[in-house]
Amino acid sequence: MMQEILQQTTWQEWLGVCFSVVQVLLARKNNSNNYLFGIAGILLSLYVMFFAKLYAEFTLNLYYLIMSIYGWLYWKFGKKQKETAISETTTQEKFITTGIVMGTFILFWYFLTQFTDSDVPVLDSLVSAFAWAGMWLMARRKIENWVLLNMSNMIAIPLLIHKGLYLYSILTAFLFIVAISGYLEWRKIIKSKNVTVAE
C-alpha cells in the first residue's frame, strides 16, 4: 500500500510539500522569510491541484500566491516601514473575516457546480473559504489566522485522501498540528508584549 502511494506521488508533490513544511515552520517561528518558501510550494501546488480537478483549491493557491507576496511585504515593512506586530483581530476585522468566508464559499460553490466537473463542490469550497480568510489574517499578522486555517485543514484532510493526494493529506495533518503550536506560540508573544507595555 505504502509503495503504491509512493509510486503515485509526483516529484511536484514531493517538492511542493517540502517547501510547504519549511514555510509553516518559519511562520510558527514568526520569521517573515516563510513567505519565500511558501511561494515556491504554491507554484508546485498549482500544477498538482489543477490536474486533480480541485479547482477551488487551485484558485485558492493563486490567492495564496498573491497574499504571500503581499504578506511578505506587509510583514517586512508594514504601515510604518517596520515589521508589523502580532495582534488580535478587531471587531471590524472579524466582520471582514466572516464576509470573506461566506462570500468565497458562495462564489466557489456556484462556480464549481455550474462551470466545472468537480465531484466535491461543497467540501472544496469550504476548504478554500476558510483558508482565504485565514491567509488574509496571517498576512495582517492576526493570531486568529491559525484557527481559520485549521478549520480549512480539518475539511481538507479527508478531501485530499478522497482524491488520492495522500502526501498532501499527510502534509495537511502536519499543518494542523503546527497551526495549534503556532497559535500557542503567537499567544505567548502577545502576552509577553502586553507585560512589557504594562511595565
Summary of the structure (lengths in Angstrom):
residues: 199
radius of gyration: 17.0
end to end distance: 58.2
largest distance: 59.1
contacts: 634
relative contact order: 0.13
helix: 81%
strand: 1%
